[in-house]
């Protein structure tokens, strides 16, 4: 079973007006609030993953080991995640080379 189809219960507080608007939209589409919120969350995450500023924040979190490669991949997609992983590796190697040179210099 994929993680996309697995369900996880979440609970949060939101401004009443926002919830009321979600309920009204759910009534218009003859669905429930959960479907509206899931749809809104998917759209937000999709849009965020295409924002250069957000991608930079995500990359920095990966470079700092705050998120795993799998988490990175879930946010930005496999190809972009692979690029970030390669850059992280190159940056690490360059850092090690620089440190080795500094230690070798008298």
RAMO-V464235 format. One record per run of one state. SS is the DSSP state (helix for helix, strand for strand, loop for the rest). FROM is the first residue (numbers start at 1). LEN is the number of residues. If there is no record, write none. Layout:
ss->(SS/SS)
from->(FROM/FROM)
len->(LEN/LEN)
This chain:
ss->(loop/helix/loop/helix/loop/helix/loop/helix/loop/helix/loop)
from->(1/16/29/33/50/52/64/69/77/78/105)
len->(15/13/4/17/2/12/5/8/1/27/2)
